[in-house]
Amino acid sequence: MTRTNAKANVKRARANVRRRAAVAKKPPRKIASKAGRKPARKGVGRKVAAARPRGPWTTLVQPIEQPEGTNEVAESASSDPPLPRERPTARCALVAAAWTLATTGEIRARLKEGGSLAVVVVVPTSAWVASVKSMFEKRFGRGWEIFSIDDTTAKSPREQAAQNICAANELMKGHAVVGIAAQRDALPPALTTAADITIRIEPLRGSVIRRAIRLFTGLPVGQVEDDIAAGGDFLDLLAAFRSGSTPTDILLRLRRATARSVDEGQRLPALESAVEYGAAREWGLALARDIADYRAGRLDWREVDRGAVLHSEPGLGKTLFAQILARACGLPLIATSVADLFASSPGYLDSVIKASRAVFDRAAASAPCILFLDEIDALPNRATMSPRGADWWTPVITDFLLRLDNAVANQRAGIVVIGATNNIAGVDGAMLRPGRLERSIEILRPDHAGVINILRHHLERDLATAELTDVGHLLHGGTGAEIMMVVRQARRLARHDRRTLEVADLLRAVVPIEEIAPDLLFRISAHEAAHAVGTLVLGCGSLLRSTVTPRGGRTTVAQDLGVASTRATVESEAVMLLCGRAAERLILGDVSLGSGGTGASDLALATKMVAALHASSGLGETLTYLSSHEDALETLRFDVGLRMRVEREMIAVQERADELVRRHRAAILAVAEQLRARRQLTGTEIRQILDEMPPKS
């Protein structure tokens, strides 16, 4: 470099320094405003987004006006507050919190690198799929081939096959592929079998909710209970995260809005005192202890009894028991029925399957919880289903059983599934096998103690110190629905008389004193007296009571479960059923239509018992099995030989009933007189009358 050039360079440098110094001393230039607006600095006075691309995960920062008399240099050193920090949306906060706790730093680093990876992401329910997909695209770029499956993307078998081929082709090309779904088996098999990484986002626990609230509000959050989100799905939780809310506001909304199975305002008896439920109560108490141990960390979920089916005749409180059990266990109850699956959907095949999946998804999101499936016999038994119905029902049943497997057999699911039915014989056998609803529990009619307990529950605070023994004896063997109806009728009687409830109202509700024609009253009394005496003489169970009403009589007998059913015991029951008919003929001279006519009549029941001996039990003249016990009467109509055998035996049974009435005529008449006068007698009272009157030799 020459000496001349060096001098020129130094001269230019000094000139630049002087120019910069002059600019620094110069006062800031004022810019005239237009229409009363303040001047805006470049980059200020408009909405400024974060550096990341605009999308559903971007929150815009509100504009900040530049104070007059400042410039960029002065602003950098100013004490004015900085731009407010961007906060994620509620959707982003929930997904981000759950994602962070479901993955490790190593997994997140591998996902950012991409390359040839096969990844499966299993989310709690279908409602999570779209949000997790958006988060994945934003964090890891759009270079991934994403397969997302939710309730709105159900595909036909042909479409599923094409999707599987597409997934296989992408993997063969070395591309990164990820599948997102609530059920792993909903994703292409080519992806699930080749998965390098499986990420399972569990239902939200307290730690996830706490982190999400911290991200959403930017404020510290205390300890959060694990079951605060129990019963709520993804969209339910989003409603609690509202703009401007504090952590306390959000937690309060979650506690109020979390779907609980049992209405806290509903009166429910304690499981410990619900003696009317017998074996179901014992199982429930054991389950409640296991749930408590599981929550305390003393028991793994795989050790908890996770599947059972309750069966009984109608009106014995299966649904109420599920509510009582859920409260005893401190778990939310998700209750549905097969009818609900149709009522909540258009009824087409795909919509019914989607409704079924939604129920199990909701249970998964609410875990730990109790899933109560009522009327499970409404799903046809495939062993007896007609070929015409099989084409429609088979996909529904198969998918239902698959979801049941995922709920019950999964050792981490946290779901107790309880089915209920009035017809256990109609339930598909596959549903009752081990690993599904493997425990079968029958709910029987309540005994005396159970009746008193149910009465006390429905009476609430009324008659708290009253003696209800007599009422309990009269209702012994009644269903919970019948007892509730008696209490309601008793309240009505007291209300119409403008007074408080009395025990006499309960007695009137059980045995209403109504006008009955004298001849009809004595006929009904003699008929029921013969049933009662026959029960005691033949030993056909425990006699509870006999009642007389204008609509007919009723003799209630509790079966002795400790006695095996043989030909002799069945014939004795048939004789007892025909004693009423025999008393009418031998005491009154003729038989009324009341002993026959309907399928529940004395004659129909006795015929069915005898027919089943020959057609079902192999205890008749032949060994061949012809039909089930339930179908014995139908078989009888078309089998002439069977009908002749049953007729001969029915005549012999009637002769035995006639002989019993002749020998115990005095006792039957004495019981009939008491029934005519009082309209009801307990089994103990009838036993005393029989003991005082020996049979005729």
C-alpha positions in Angstrom: 0.0 0.0 0.0 1.5 3.5 -0.9 1.9 6.3 1.5 -0.8 8.4 -0.3 -3.4 5.6 0.0 -2.7 5.2 3.7 -3.2 8.9 4.4 -6.5 8.9 2.4 -7.8 6.0 4.5 -7.0 7.7 7.8 -8.8 10.8 6.6 -11.9 8.9 5.7 -12.0 7.1 9.0 -11.8 10.4 10.9 -14.6 11.9 8.9 -16.8 8.9 9.7 -16.2 9.3 13.4 -17.1 13.0 13.3 -20.3 12.2 11.3 -21.4 9.6 13.9 -20.7 11.9 16.8 -22.8 14.7 15.1 -25.7 12.3 14.7 -25.6 11.2 18.3 -25.8 14.9 19.5 -28.7 15.7 17.2 -32.1 15.8 18.9 -34.7 13.2 17.8 -36.7 14.2 14.8 -40.5 14.8 15.3 -42.8 13.2 12.9 -46.2 14.8 12.3 -49.1 12.6 13.2 -52.1 12.0 10.9 -55.7 12.1 12.1 -54.6 12.5 15.7 -52.6 9.3 15.7 -49.2 9.2 17.5 -46.2 8.4 15.3 -45.3 4.8 15.1 -41.8 3.4 15.2 -40.9 0.8 12.6 -42.0 -2.6 13.9 -44.3 -1.1 16.6 -47.9 0.0 16.1 -49.0 -3.4 14.6 -49.5 -6.9 15.9 -46.2 -8.7 16.2 -46.1 -12.4 16.2 -43.4 -14.6 17.6 -40.6 -15.8 15.4 -42.3 -19.1 14.8 -44.7 -19.4 11.8 -48.3 -18.3 12.1 -50.7 -21.2 12.9 -53.1 -22.5 15.5 -50.3 -22.6 18.0 -49.4 -18.9 17.7 -50.6 -16.3 20.2 -50.4 -12.7 18.9 -48.8 -10.0 21.2 -50.8 -6.8 21.4 -49.1 -3.7 19.9 -47.1 -1.3 22.2 -47.0 2.4 21.3 -43.7 4.2 21.4 -43.7 7.2 23.8 -42.9 10.6 22.2 -39.4 11.9 22.5 -37.7 8.5 22.4 -35.6 6.8 19.8 -34.3 3.3 19.4 -31.1 4.0 21.3 -32.9 5.6 24.2 -35.6 2.8 24.3 -33.0 0.1 24.7 -31.8 1.7 27.9 -35.2 2.7 29.1 -36.9 1.3 32.2 -40.2 0.8 30.5 -41.6 -2.8 30.9 -40.6 -5.2 28.2 -43.0 -6.8 25.7 -45.3 -9.3 27.6 -44.2 -12.9 27.2 -46.3 -15.0 24.9 -48.5 -17.6 26.7 -49.7 -20.8 25.0 -53.3 -21.5 24.4 -55.2 -23.9 26.7 -55.0 -26.6 24.0 -51.3 -26.1 23.6 -50.6 -26.0 27.3 -52.5 -29.3 28.0 -50.9 -31.1 25.1 -47.4 -29.8 25.8 -47.6 -30.7 29.5 -48.8 -34.2 28.7 -46.2 -34.7 25.9 -43.3 -33.6 28.1 -44.2 -36.1 30.8 -44.8 -38.9 28.3 -41.4 -38.5 26.5 -37.8 -38.2 27.5 -35.1 -35.8 26.3 -33.5 -38.6 24.2 -36.8 -39.4 22.5 -37.5 -35.8 21.7 -34.0 -35.4 20.3 -34.4 -38.4 18.0 -37.7 -37.0 16.7 -36.1 -33.7 15.8 -33.4 -35.5 13.9 -36.0 -37.3 11.9 -34.6 -39.7 9.4 -35.9 -43.2 8.9 -38.1 -43.5 12.0 -41.4 -45.3 12.7 -43.3 -43.8 15.6 -46.6 -44.7 17.3 -48.3 -42.2 19.6 -51.3 -43.5 21.6 -53.4 -40.8 23.1 -56.1 -41.1 25.9 -59.1 -40.5 23.6 -59.9 -39.5 20.0 -60.5 -35.9 21.1 -56.7 -35.6 21.6 -55.7 -36.7 18.1 -56.0 -33.4 16.1 -54.2 -31.4 18.8 -51.4 -33.8 19.2 -51.0 -33.9 15.4 -50.8 -30.1 15.2 -48.2 -30.0 18.1 -46.1 -32.7 16.3 -46.1 -30.9 13.0 -45.0 -27.6 14.7 -42.3 -29.1 16.9 -40.8 -31.6 14.5 -41.5 -30.1 11.1 -43.6 -31.2 8.2 -41.2 -33.8 6.8 -43.1 -36.5 8.6 -45.7 -38.7 7.0 -48.5 -38.6 9.6 -51.3 -41.1 10.0 -53.9 -39.7 12.4 -57.0 -41.8 13.3 -60.0 -40.5 15.3 -63.8 -41.0 15.4 -64.2 -38.8 12.3 -61.7 -40.8 10.2 -63.0 -44.3 10.5 -62.3 -46.1 7.2 -63.7 -49.1 5.4 -61.6 -52.3 5.2 -60.5 -51.4 1.7 -59.3 -47.9 2.8 -57.5 -49.4 5.7 -55.7 -51.8 3.4 -54.7 -48.9 1.2 -53.5 -46.9 4.2 -51.4 -49.9 5.3 -49.7 -50.1 1.9 -49.0 -46.4 2.0 -47.4 -46.7 5.4 -45.2 -49.6 4.3 -44.1 -47.7 1.1 -43.1 -44.6 3.1 -41.1 -46.8 5.5 -39.3 -48.6 2.6 -38.3 -45.2 1.2 -36.6 -44.3 4.5 -39.1 -41.6 5.4 -40.1 -40.7 8.9 -43.6 -42.0 9.7 -45.8 -41.3 12.8 -49.2 -42.7 13.7 -51.5 -41.0 16.2 -54.6 -42.7 17.5 -56.5 -43.5 20.7 -56.1 -47.3 20.0 -52.9 -48.8 18.7 -54.7 -51.3 16.6 -56.5 -48.5 14.7 -53.2 -47.6 13.0 -51.7 -49.4 10.0 -50.2 -52.7 11.0 -47.1 -52.0 8.9 -46.4 -49.1 11.2 -47.2 -50.6 14.5 -45.2 -53.8 13.9 -42.2 -51.8 12.8 -42.4 -49.0 15.4 -39.0 -47.8 16.6 -40.6 -45.6 19.3 -44.0 -45.9 21.0 -45.2 -42.9 23.0 -48.2 -43.4 25.3 -49.9 -40.2 26.6 -51.7 -41.3 29.7 -54.9 -39.7 31.0 -54.2 -36.5 32.8 -53.0 -36.7 36.3 -52.4 -34.0 38.9 -48.8 -33.5 37.7 -49.8 -32.9 34.1 -52.6 -30.5 35.1 -50.2 -28.6 37.4 -47.7 -28.2 34.6 -50.4 -27.2 32.1 -51.7 -24.5 34.4 -48.2 -23.2 35.0 -47.6 -22.9 31.2 -51.0 -21.3 30.6 -50.9 -18.7 33.4 -47.2 -18.2 34.0 -48.0 -18.4 37.7 -46.9 -20.9 40.4 -49.2 -23.7 41.2 -49.4 -25.8 44.4 -50.0 -29.5 44.6 -52.9 -30.8 42.5 -54.7 -34.0 43.3 -54.4 -36.9 40.8 -58.2 -37.4 40.3 -59.0 -33.7 39.6 -59.6 -34.5 35.9 -61.3 -37.8 36.5 -64.4 -38.2 34.3 -63.5 -35.3 32.0 -62.4 -35.7 28.4 -60.0 -33.3 26.5 -62.6 -30.8 25.5 -64.2 -30.8 28.9 -60.8 -29.8 30.4 -60.2 -27.0 27.9 -63.4 -25.3 29.1 -61.7 -24.7 32.5 -58.7 -22.9 31.0 -60.1 -19.4 30.3 -58.3 -16.3 29.4 -57.2 -14.2 32.4 -57.8 -17.0 34.8 -55.6 -17.6 37.8 -54.5 -21.1 38.8 -57.1 -21.0 41.6 -59.9 -20.2 39.1 -58.9 -23.1 36.8 -58.6 -25.6 39.7 -62.0 -24.6 41.0 -63.6 -25.1 37.6 -62.0 -28.4 37.2 -63.3 -29.6 40.6 -66.8 -28.4 39.8 -66.9 -29.6 36.2 -65.2 -32.9 36.5 -67.8 -35.5 35.5 -68.7 -37.5 38.5 -70.8 -40.6 38.1 -72.8 -40.1 41.3 -74.7 -36.9 42.0 -73.4 -35.7 45.3 -76.8 -34.4 46.1 -78.3 -37.9 45.7 -79.0 -39.9 48.8 -77.3 -43.3 48.6 -77.0 -45.9 51.3 -73.5 -46.8 52.5 -72.1 -50.0 51.0 -71.2 -51.3 54.4 -74.8 -51.3 55.6 -76.4 -52.4 52.3 -77.0 -55.9 53.5 -79.8 -56.4 50.9 -77.1 -56.9 48.2 -75.6 -60.0 49.8 -72.8 -61.4 47.8 -72.6 -58.3 45.7 -72.0 -56.2 48.8 -69.2 -58.5 49.9 -67.5 -58.3 46.5 -67.9 -54.5 46.5 -66.3 -54.1 49.9 -63.3 -56.2 48.8 -63.0 -54.0 45.7 -63.1 -50.8 47.7 -60.3 -52.1 49.9 -58.2 -53.0 46.8 -58.8 -49.6 45.2 -57.7 -47.9 48.4 -54.5 -50.0 48.4 -53.9 -49.3 44.8 -54.1 -45.5 45.4 -51.8 -45.9 48.4 -49.2 -47.7 46.2 -49.5 -50.9 48.1 -51.2 -52.8 45.2 -50.6 -53.1 41.4 -53.6 -52.6 39.2 -53.2 -56.1 37.8 -54.1 -57.4 41.2 -57.4 -55.6 41.3 -60.7 -57.4 40.4 -61.6 -55.6 37.1 -64.6 -57.4 35.6 -67.9 -58.7 36.9 -71.5 -59.1 35.8 -74.5 -58.5 38.1 -77.7 -60.5 37.2 -81.1 -60.7 38.9 -84.7 -60.4 38.1 -85.9 -56.8 37.4 -86.3 -54.3 40.2 -83.5 -55.5 42.5 -81.3 -52.4 42.2 -78.4 -53.3 39.9 -77.9 -49.7 38.7 -78.3 -48.4 42.3 -75.6 -50.9 43.4 -73.2 -49.5 40.8 -73.7 -46.0 42.1 -73.3 -47.1 45.7 -70.1 -49.0 44.8 -68.6 -46.0 42.9 -69.1 -43.8 45.9 -67.6 -46.4 48.3 -64.5 -46.7 46.0 -64.3 -42.9 45.5 -64.3 -43.5 41.7 -66.3 -41.8 38.9 -69.0 -43.9 37.3 -69.4 -44.0 33.5 -72.9 -45.6 33.0 -74.4 -46.6 29.7 -76.5 -49.4 28.1 -76.8 -51.0 24.7 -80.0 -48.9 24.2 -77.9 -45.8 24.8 -75.5 -46.7 22.0 -78.4 -46.5 19.6 -80.1 -43.5 21.2 -76.9 -41.5 20.9 -76.3 -42.3 17.3 -78.2 -42.6 14.0 -78.3 -46.3 14.5 -76.2 -47.3 11.4 -73.5 -49.9 11.9 -70.6 -47.5 11.8 -72.3 -45.0 14.1 -73.1 -47.7 16.7 -69.5 -48.9 16.7 -68.3 -45.3 17.1 -70.7 -44.7 20.0 -69.4 -47.9 21.7 -65.8 -46.8 21.2 -66.6 -43.3 22.6 -67.9 -44.9 25.8 -64.7 -46.9 26.3 -62.6 -43.8 25.4 -64.5 -41.8 28.0 -63.7 -44.5 30.6 -60.1 -44.4 29.6 -59.9 -40.7 30.0 -61.6 -41.0 33.4 -59.5 -43.8 34.8 -59.4 -45.0 37.4 -63.2 -45.4 37.2 -66.1 -47.8 37.1 -67.7 -48.5 33.7 -71.2 -49.8 34.1 -72.8 -51.5 31.1 -76.5 -52.2 31.6 -78.6 -54.6 29.6 -75.6 -56.5 28.1 -77.9 -59.3 27.1 -79.2 -56.8 24.4 -76.1 -57.7 22.5 -77.2 -60.9 20.9 -75.6 -64.2 21.8 -73.7 -65.3 18.6 -74.4 -68.9 19.5 -78.1 -68.5 19.1 -78.2 -65.6 16.7 -80.0 -66.0 13.3 -77.9 -65.9 10.2 -79.9 -62.9 9.0 -78.9 -60.8 12.0 -75.4 -62.1 12.2 -74.2 -60.0 9.2 -75.1 -56.8 11.1 -74.4 -57.7 14.7 -71.1 -59.6 14.3 -69.0 -56.4 13.7 -70.7 -54.6 16.6 -70.1 -57.5 19.0 -66.6 -58.2 17.8 -65.5 -54.5 18.3 -67.3 -54.4 21.6 -65.4 -57.4 22.9 -62.1 -56.0 21.6 -62.7 -52.7 23.6 -63.7 -54.8 26.6 -60.4 -56.6 26.4 -58.5 -53.4 26.2 -60.3 -52.0 29.2 -60.3 -55.1 31.5 -57.2 -57.0 30.4 -54.9 -54.0 30.3 -52.9 -54.0 33.5 -52.6 -50.2 33.4 -56.0 -49.2 32.2 -57.5 -48.4 35.7 -61.0 -49.4 34.6 -63.4 -51.7 36.5 -66.1 -52.9 34.1 -69.4 -54.1 35.6 -72.1 -55.5 33.4 -75.8 -56.0 34.4 -78.5 -58.2 33.0 -81.9 -59.6 33.8 -81.1 -62.7 31.7 -77.7 -64.1 32.3 -78.5 -67.0 29.9 -78.9 -64.6 27.0 -75.4 -63.1 27.4 -72.8 -64.1 24.8 -70.5 -66.6 26.4 -67.4 -64.8 25.1 -68.3 -61.8 27.3 -68.2 -64.0 30.4 -64.9 -65.8 29.9 -61.9 -65.3 32.1 -60.2 -62.0 31.5 -63.4 -60.2 30.7 -66.6 -60.1 32.9 -65.3 -63.3 34.6 -67.1 -63.0 37.9 -70.9 -63.6 37.9 -72.8 -62.2 40.9 -76.5 -62.9 41.5 -78.5 -60.3 43.4 -81.4 -62.1 45.2 -84.6 -60.7 46.7 -83.9 -59.1 50.1 -84.4 -61.0 53.3 -86.1 -59.4 56.4 -83.0 -57.4 57.4 -82.6 -56.2 53.8 -86.2 -55.1 53.6 -85.9 -53.1 56.8 -82.7 -51.4 55.4 -84.4 -50.5 52.1 -87.4 -49.2 54.0 -85.2 -47.0 56.2 -83.5 -45.6 53.2 -86.7 -44.6 51.4 -88.3 -43.3 54.6 -85.3 -41.0 55.1 -85.9 -39.2 58.4 -89.5 -40.3 58.8 -90.4 -43.0 61.4 -86.7 -43.0 62.5 -87.5 -44.7 65.8 -90.6 -46.7 64.7 -90.7 -50.5 64.9 -90.9 -51.8 61.3 -90.7 -55.5 62.0 -94.3 -56.3 60.9 -94.0 -54.3 57.7 -90.7 -56.0 57.1 -92.3 -59.4 57.4 -95.0 -58.5 55.0 -92.5 -57.2 52.4 -90.1 -60.1 52.9 -88.9 -61.1 49.5 -90.2 -57.9 47.8 -88.0 -56.1 45.3 -86.4 -52.8 46.0 -88.8 -51.2 43.4 -91.8 -52.7 45.2 -90.6 -51.4 48.6 -90.1 -47.9 47.2 -93.6 -48.0 45.7 -95.0 -49.0 49.1 -93.3 -46.0 50.8 -94.5 -43.7 48.1 -98.1 -45.0 48.5 -97.9 -44.6 52.3 -96.8 -41.0 52.0 -99.7 -40.3 49.7 -102.2 -41.8 52.2 -100.8 -39.6 55.0 -100.7 -36.5 52.8 -104.3 -36.9 51.7 -105.3 -37.2 55.4 -103.3 -34.1 56.2 -101.1 -35.7 58.8 -97.6 -37.1 59.3 -96.6 -40.5 58.1 -97.4 -43.5 60.4 -96.6 -47.2 60.4 -100.3 -47.9 59.8 -99.9 -46.1 56.4 -97.2 -48.5 55.4 -99.4 -51.5 56.4 -102.3 -50.1 54.4 -100.0 -49.6 51.4 -98.8 -53.2 51.6 -102.2 -54.7 52.2 -104.9 -52.2 51.1 -108.2 -52.7 52.8 -110.6 -52.5 50.0 -114.1 -53.8 49.5 -114.2 -57.3 48.2 -117.3 -59.4 47.5 -117.7 -61.9 50.4 -117.7 -65.0 48.2 -114.7 -63.8 46.2 -112.9 -62.9 49.4 -113.3 -66.4 50.9 -112.3 -68.1 47.6 -109.1 -66.1 47.4 -108.4 -66.7 51.1 -109.0 -70.5 50.8 -106.8 -70.7 47.7 -103.8 -68.9 49.4 -104.3 -70.8 52.6 -103.9 -74.1 50.7 -100.7 -72.8 49.1 -99.3 -71.7 52.5 -100.2 -75.0 54.3 -98.9 -77.1 51.3 -95.6 -75.2 51.5 -95.1 -76.0 55.2 -96.2 -79.6 54.9 -94.1 -80.4 51.9 -91.0 -78.3 52.9 -90.9 -76.3 49.7 -88.7 -73.5 51.0 -89.3 -70.9 53.7 -92.9 -69.5 53.9 -92.7 -65.7 54.2 -96.3 -64.4 54.0 -99.7 -64.7 52.4 -101.8 -61.7 51.4 -105.3 -61.2 49.9 -106.1 -58.2 47.6 -109.0 -57.5 45.3 -106.7 -58.4 42.4 -106.0 -61.9 43.9 -103.8 -63.4 46.5 -100.1 -64.0 46.9 -98.1 -66.5 48.9 -94.4 -65.6 49.1 -91.9 -68.4 49.5 -88.1 -68.1 49.8 -86.3 -70.9 48.1 -83.8 -72.9 50.1 -80.5 -72.6 48.2 -78.9 -75.2 50.3 -81.1 -78.0 48.9 -80.3 -79.7 45.6 -83.2 -79.9 43.1 -84.2 -83.5 42.5 -87.2 -85.2 40.9 -88.8 -85.4 44.4 -88.3 -81.7 45.2 -89.6 -80.6 41.8 -92.7 -82.8 42.2 -93.3 -81.4 45.7 -93.2 -77.8 44.3 -95.7 -78.8 41.6 -98.0 -80.3 44.2 -97.8 -77.1 46.3 -98.8 -75.1 43.2 -101.9 -77.2 42.6 -103.0 -77.2 46.3 -104.9 -73.9 45.7 -106.8 -75.4 42.8 -107.6 -78.5 44.9 -108.9 -76.4 47.8 -111.3 -74.5 45.6 -112.7 -77.8 44.2 -112.9 -79.7 47.5 -114.0 -76.8 49.8 -116.0 -74.6 47.5 -117.2 -77.2 45.0 -115.6 -75.8 41.8 -112.4 -74.3 40.4 -112.2 -70.7 39.2 -110.2 -69.5 36.2 -107.6 -67.9 38.4 -105.5 -71.0 38.8 -104.8 -71.1 35.0 -105.0 -68.8 32.0 -101.6 -67.0 31.9 -98.0 -68.2 31.7 -97.5 -67.2 35.3 -100.5 -69.1 36.6 -100.3 -72.1 39.0 -101.2 -74.6 36.3 -98.7 -73.2 33.8 -95.8 -73.2 36.3 -96.6 -76.7 37.5 -96.8 -78.0 33.9 -93.5 -76.3 33.0 -91.8 -78.0 35.9 -93.0 -81.4 35.0 -92.3 -81.0 31.3 -88.7 -79.9 32.1 -88.2 -83.1 34.1 -88.9 -85.1 31.0 -87.5 -82.7 28.3 -84.5 -81.1 29.9 -83.3 -82.9 33.1 -83.4 -86.6 32.1 -85.4 -87.3 35.2 -88.5 -88.6 33.4 -89.2 -91.8 31.6 -86.5 -91.1 28.9 -82.9 -89.9 29.0 -83.0 -87.9 25.8 -82.5 -84.1 26.0 -85.2 -82.4 24.0 -85.0 -78.7 25.0 -83.9 -76.2 27.6 -86.0 -75.6 30.7 -87.2 -72.3 29.3 -88.4 -73.9 26.1 -90.0 -77.0 27.7 -93.6 -75.8 27.2 -92.9 -75.0 23.5 -91.5 -78.5 23.0 -94.6 -79.9 24.7 -96.8 -78.4 22.1 -95.2 -80.3 19.2 -94.2 -83.6 20.8 -97.3 -85.8 21.3 -95.4 -88.5 23.2 -93.9 -86.0 25.6 -97.4 -84.4 26.1 -98.9 -87.8 27.0 -96.1 -88.5 29.6 -96.5 -85.0 31.1 -100.3 -85.4 31.3 -100.1 -88.7 33.2 -97.7 -87.1 35.7 -99.8 -84.0 36.1 -102.8 -86.1 37.0 -100.7 -87.9 39.7 -99.5 -84.5 41.0 -103.1 -83.2 41.2 -104.1 -86.4 43.2 -101.4 -85.7 45.7 -102.5 -82.1 46.1 -106.1 -83.3 46.7 -105.0 -85.7 49.3 -103.0 -83.0 51.1 -106.0 -80.7 51.2 -108.2 -83.5 52.6 -105.8 -84.3 55.4 -105.2 -80.6 56.4 -108.6 -79.2 55.7 -109.1 -77.9 59.2 -105.8 -76.0 59.2 -106.5 -74.6 55.7 -110.0 -73.3 56.8 -108.5 -71.7 60.0 -105.8 -69.9 57.9 -108.5 -68.9 55.4 -110.6 -67.3 58.1 -107.7 -65.3 59.4 -106.8 -64.1 55.9 -110.4 -63.1 55.3 -110.4 -61.0 58.5 -106.9 -59.6 58.3 -106.0 -59.8 54.6 -102.4 -60.8 55.5 -100.6 -63.3 57.6 -96.9 -64.0 58.2 -95.3 -67.4 57.7 -94.7 -67.6 61.5 -98.4 -67.0 62.2 -99.5 -69.7 59.6 -97.0 -72.1 61.1 -98.6 -71.6 64.6 -102.1 -72.4 63.2 -100.9 -75.5 61.4 -99.1 -76.8 64.6 -102.3 -76.4 66.6 -104.4 -78.4 64.1 -103.1 -82.0 63.5 -103.8 -83.5 60.1 -106.8 -85.9 59.6 -105.7 -89.5 59.7 
